[in-house]
Amino acid sequence: MVERRLTWLAGIVLIWGAAIFFKLFSMQVLHHQQYLNQARARQEIVIPLPAPRGANFDRNGQPLAMSVPAESVYLNPLKVPDFEVAAELLGMVLHLDQAELYGKLAQAFENHRGYLVVKRKITFDEGQTLRSLGLEWIGIEASSQRHYPKGMLAAHVLGGVDFEEKGNAGIEKSLNDDLQGRAGEERLLADVKRRGIDSIHETEARAGTPVTLTIDERLQFVAEKELARAVEAHHAASGSVVVMNPNNGQILAMASYPTYDPNQPPEPGEPANARSNHAVSVPFEPGSVFKVVTITAALETTKLTPASPINCNGGVIRIAGQTIHDSHGGTGVVPMAIVLAKSSNVGAIQVGLRVGSENMYDYMRRFGFGQRTGIPLPGEARGRLRALNEWGKLSLPSVSMGQEVSVTGLQLAQAACVIANGGLRVKPQLVLKKGNQTVPQEPPVRVITPDTAITMRQMMEGVVTLPEGTGHNARLDGYRVAGKTGSAQIYDVAAHRYSHVYNGSFIGFAPLTNPAIVVAVTLNGTRGNVGFGGAAAAPVFQAVATEALRVLDVPKDLPEDAESVTLVAKAENVDDLAVTDQPLEERNILEEGDDDDQPAAAADTRPKVPNFRGMTMRAVLAEAASKGLTVLPAGSGLARVQDPPPGARLRQGERIRVQFVR
Amino acid sequence: MATLPAFLQRSEAGPESAQHSETQRRTAPARSERDPFQLRALPQDDVFFYCKKIDNSRLVREPDPQSRGACWSAIGAAAVLVTMLGTALAPSVANTLSGYKLEALRAEQRRLVDERRTLELSEAELLSPERLQKLARNQNLVTPKPGQVIHLETKDGGTVAMVKRQ
């Protein structure tokens, strides 16, 4: 009897265990994912990990573009209880047109759309107001917003992004893959109060790579300011300025006008060409600046020298039934250097005819015309350089003086670099670093001999310095300058002839002995004689080059009268002061009562050492500078010890050592 | 069953009172003569309890070393059990508490990173060349001439700018 009962009991327990086992098997194996999802939905919070788009910096680390967190408002039209109320409420809070919003809501509802973005990039206050409403059909999602903190500065270089933060112009577009980050996701195990307990990285966020440009924002600002001033003063339609380092091809500034604010989306009234980078995307007939190529080709392929006489025919020449005049007055037989300085069209044609079509075409290609420079900017134009077999009878004369060919401002700057750096064609570089990795620069290509380059430099200096030169407005204080003006008449397509509207341009570099910068200025659509390159573009060169040489601290190559002695003290030099190594009695401890107003010997004109006691380093340096004295500072804090003592007379070349103590 | 007041009253009455009650019961009128306005007695209303006073002061518990040892063993075992349980659970509890703290700090870090980016943007806007130029113009400052600004290199890698008065 007992055994029977035990058997029954064992059977029941077995069935019970089997039921539990099968239930467990069902939960843990068969429906594992389903229950897992249910559990996660209750216990976990998914947190999006933002991956901000990489910032853009100038060469000195100044941010030019950066992304900051922002919020967007969305709602589910299918859950909105009353469209009128919703439109009125959101319109009031978000400063939107209520009627338009109502229409969007109604349309979304008709289309059975459950997601409608009401406004992107809302302000902090707007977000707070919406949150305080506590309406469940209003959602706020985190996003990112691109900002250009310097406004219009370098707008054409930087470009812009669309509402999804994808680049649509400039560097933002061409380097979009580098700049764009990859958002991540984090699962957060939360308690009943939705407080996080533990987190699991589902996908790691990968921030966009910051990009450092070769642009210097100080030079960029000056270039844009001077360009805008010149374009407005000469009523030009557009213009561009490119500042390059001729030795490595780095672009220090690239300005284009008209310009725009990349923080603002395109507006209906905006000029059509405002967002075009004229320095890169808009080719133009260069005019006389192209004579640099003609003369260079002549120096390399013919026996012509700067002193070789060129017959300018009184400023008139007739070729293939066409009469061509000099625009700067006629002249007779002049050295080739004067042809360049005076920018004689007839002289350039005579030289070009000696060079020949093939050589001319070859050198135009060598200088980089008719081909893209490879700068990482979208929409770069290659310019117009017809194949040799397409040249007509007038092509060689036209090309010799810069017509029948079109170039970009960047190509002009690149060509000027060839002359400036001794005959090497360097590829323009715009990106200095990606992240911490320096972007390698392509090796330069030799296209002309160094001798030719030096000869061309001297001839181009004549454009600025010679009385016959057309580029007097490009002279710089303290620096020797080489340059070339250009004033190309713009062809009137309707009238089938050249108009009196010009492309005024100037290319130049300084200092002549060791060029540090190349500047190419173009103004499109100038009018009259004041619109020539020498009158309109050369002053822009002067202003930009002056600021560039100052900012880059380029040594002057012209002697200056009464220039004060430069006071430069390096820390390494300060180490050899040895002031504190001197015996105490020999030090000049600066105490109360020390005075530098001691009477000096009548015949002694040597400078007297001031009393620097208790002064800060800045004040000491300023006072020393004002008196033309050289100070070697050591330490930090306030001046305590100085040698020589206050009131002493300095010998020629002697420096004042000042020990600062906190 | 006696009510509490009745119980207290009767138990405190003592034997004399009990006899008095017995006399009263005997002299009570017959059922038919019962006062109609008098409340009827509850069932067992006449049950009396007595408080028996027991004096245990003379009793002395005999010492039992075995039971004391067992008691201490039980206490020790419980303490060990609690300690082991605590030791086993402490890391988990600490982990959970640390998790709370860690997640709160992570959220704070995210917030601070966002705030830093916003502040960097503000700084960049304030350092805009255009704005600086306006400020300089308002203070009648001019662009220094070439060579007028001299940068001194310092030991700590910073630079000190000085301006020559010309």
Interface residues (C-beta under 8 A of the other chain):
Chain A: P52 Q62 P63 M66 S67 V68 P69 H147 P149 K150 G151 L153 L188 L189 R195 G196 I197 D198 S199 E217 R218 F221 D477 G478 T546 E547 L549 R550 D553 K556 E563 S564 T566 L567 V568 A569 K570 A571 V574 M617 R618 L621 A622 A625 S626 P633
Chain B: T96 G99 Y100 L102 E103 A104 R106 A107 D114 R117 T118 E120 L121 A124 E125 L127 S128 P129 E130 Q133 T143 P144 K145 P146 G147 V149 I150 H151 L152 E153 T154 K155 V160 M162 V163 K164 R165 Q166
